[in-house]
Amino acid sequence: MSVSVEQRTHPDTEQSTPAPTRPGLGDRSWVLCLGVLVVTALLFAAMIAITALAGGDGFPN
C-alpha cells in the first residue's frame, strides 16, 4: 500500500502555533535609558580622572 506524499494527516497544525513576535524598542525603553545614564556617568568619571592626572583644575592659588 502506498501513501501519497501530498496527503496531510493534520492540516490545521501549521496555523495552530502563532509566529513568535519580538518586542519593539517601546517595550525596552528602560534599557535605552539605563544605557544613556551609564555612558554619561562613565564620561563624567573619565573627565574627572583626566583632570586629576593633568595636575588639578588650573585655578591659581
Secondary structure, 3 states (H helix, E strand, C coil): CCCCCCCCCCCCHHHHCCCCCCCCHHHHHHHHHHHHHHHHHHHHHHHHHHHHHCCCCCCCC
